[in-house]
């Protein structure tokens, strides 16, 4: 019964907070979209450039060792080097992802603070 009497008192605050949560979620989503777009564009540019540099280096190594007994060793060495680089990249990626802020972090933080206030408003008063 106490909850029904508290509802008119809490309704305006709840409505303002719901609107604020929607705004915070929109801001978080906008920021995430901007960050993702910037990272994606930079990543694509780097990927294309690195691909051509590595391709050129591999062709150079094969051309320089083609008429020697070391051509197979050079090709295997390049394969091992690419494998080591891939393992390092996977480890780095997992480290970066673990340091990334959680999805809608601002909304979660504000909700945790507001839940304490709502519990205080809606709890039965001690007489």
ZIWO-V716149 format. One record per helix or strand. SS is the DSSP state (helix for helix, strand for strand). FROM is the first residue (numbers start at 1). TO is the last residue. Records with the same first field share a line. If there is no record, write none. Layout:
SS = FROM-TO + FROM-TO
This chain:
helix = 2-65 + 71-99 + 105-122
